[in-house]
Amino acid sequence: MTTTTQTIVDPPTLSGFTTHYGIPVAGIGEDGDLAALGRHDPRRAFAAFRRFVRREWGWDLAAEMRGPRSLDERVRHELWVVTDRCGECGDDPDCSYCSDIRTCPWWLREATPADRTAFYVTTWT
């Protein structure tokens, strides 16, 4: 039986991330989720996320903290990889979703144990 140990690498430098308090941050998706490259303390990540949101989107992320979810529930550490495939089409060369992904400067997805270029991303959801 062969076991695979996941390799974790330093996060890459990606365009579109702006640095706040030393943490590279970007908005991801269409629901106001945020990503910070690397693994960061939840309070430091929140400060960087809050500054990003205030400067880029013009609203205060602190208002989100008035809800029932705690900081530890909102800030998570995940392993991701940069990809140019959706991962759901079975490598169909005509996949329209993969074509859309390849038009972006980068696309991130959750890493699998087989990924050898996984890096930590701190997220706000």
C-alpha positions as CSV (number, residue, x, y, z in Angstrom):
1,M,0.0,0.0,0.0
2,T,1.4,3.4,-1.0
3,T,0.5,6.5,1.0
4,T,0.8,10.0,-0.4
5,T,2.0,12.8,1.7
6,Q,0.8,16.2,0.6
7,T,3.4,18.7,-0.2
8,I,2.7,22.2,1.0
9,V,4.6,25.1,-0.7
10,D,4.8,28.8,-0.1
11,P,1.9,30.7,-1.8
12,P,2.7,32.1,-5.2
13,T,2.6,35.8,-6.0
14,L,-0.7,36.4,-7.9
15,S,-1.9,39.5,-9.7
16,G,-5.0,41.2,-8.3
17,F,-4.1,40.7,-4.6
18,T,-3.4,43.9,-2.6
19,T,-1.3,43.8,0.5
20,H,-2.9,45.1,3.8
21,Y,-0.9,44.8,7.0
22,G,1.6,42.6,5.2
23,I,-1.1,40.1,4.0
24,P,-2.0,39.8,0.3
25,V,-5.8,39.9,0.0
26,A,-8.4,39.6,-2.9
27,G,-12.1,39.2,-3.3
28,I,-13.1,35.8,-4.7
29,G,-16.3,34.5,-6.2
30,E,-19.5,36.5,-6.4
31,D,-20.7,36.4,-2.8
32,G,-18.2,38.7,-1.1
33,D,-15.8,35.9,0.0
34,L,-12.2,36.9,0.6
35,A,-8.9,35.1,0.3
36,A,-5.5,35.9,1.8
37,L,-2.4,34.1,0.5
38,G,-0.8,32.1,3.4
39,R,-1.9,31.0,6.8
40,H,-2.6,33.9,9.1
41,D,-3.9,34.5,12.6
42,P,-7.7,35.1,12.4
43,R,-7.4,38.5,14.0
44,R,-4.6,39.7,11.7
45,A,-6.5,38.3,8.7
46,F,-9.7,40.0,9.8
47,A,-7.8,43.3,10.0
48,A,-6.5,42.9,6.5
49,F,-9.9,41.7,5.2
50,R,-11.6,44.7,6.8
51,R,-9.1,47.2,5.3
52,F,-9.4,45.6,1.9
53,V,-13.2,45.7,2.0
54,R,-13.3,49.3,3.2
55,R,-10.9,50.5,0.5
56,E,-12.1,48.4,-2.4
57,W,-15.8,48.0,-1.8
58,G,-16.5,51.0,0.5
59,W,-18.2,49.2,3.4
60,D,-17.2,48.1,6.9
61,L,-16.7,44.4,7.4
62,A,-17.2,44.8,11.1
63,A,-20.9,45.0,10.4
64,E,-20.7,41.3,9.4
65,M,-19.4,40.5,12.9
66,R,-22.8,41.5,14.5
67,G,-24.3,38.2,13.2
68,P,-24.3,34.9,14.9
69,R,-21.1,33.5,13.5
70,S,-17.8,34.1,15.4
71,L,-14.5,35.2,13.9
72,D,-13.2,31.6,14.2
73,E,-16.2,30.4,12.2
74,R,-15.7,32.9,9.4
75,V,-11.9,32.8,9.0
76,R,-10.6,29.4,7.8
77,H,-7.3,27.9,6.7
78,E,-7.5,25.8,3.6
79,L,-5.1,24.3,1.1
80,W,-5.6,25.5,-2.5
81,V,-3.8,25.2,-5.8
82,V,-3.7,27.4,-8.9
83,T,-5.4,25.6,-11.8
84,D,-6.6,26.1,-15.3
85,R,-9.2,23.3,-15.2
86,C,-12.6,23.1,-13.5
87,G,-11.9,19.6,-12.2
88,E,-15.4,18.4,-12.9
89,C,-15.5,17.8,-16.6
90,G,-13.1,14.8,-16.9
91,D,-10.7,16.9,-18.9
92,D,-13.2,17.5,-21.7
93,P,-11.3,19.7,-24.2
94,D,-14.6,21.5,-25.1
95,C,-15.6,22.3,-21.5
96,S,-16.9,25.9,-21.6
97,Y,-16.3,26.3,-17.8
98,C,-12.6,25.4,-18.3
99,S,-12.4,27.9,-21.2
100,D,-13.8,30.6,-18.9
101,I,-11.2,29.7,-16.3
102,R,-8.3,30.0,-18.7
103,T,-9.3,33.6,-19.6
104,C,-8.6,34.6,-15.9
105,P,-5.1,35.6,-14.7
106,W,-5.4,32.9,-12.1
107,W,-8.0,30.5,-10.7
108,L,-7.9,28.7,-7.3
109,R,-9.5,25.5,-6.2
110,E,-9.3,23.4,-3.1
111,A,-6.3,21.1,-3.1
112,T,-6.6,17.3,-3.1
113,P,-4.1,15.0,-1.3
114,A,-2.5,14.3,-4.7
115,D,-1.7,18.0,-5.4
116,R,2.0,18.6,-5.1
117,T,1.8,22.4,-5.2
118,A,-0.8,23.1,-2.5
119,F,-0.5,26.3,-0.4
120,Y,-2.4,27.7,2.5
121,V,-5.0,30.3,1.9
122,T,-6.9,32.1,4.7
123,T,-10.5,32.7,3.8
124,W,-13.4,34.8,5.0
125,T,-16.8,33.4,4.2
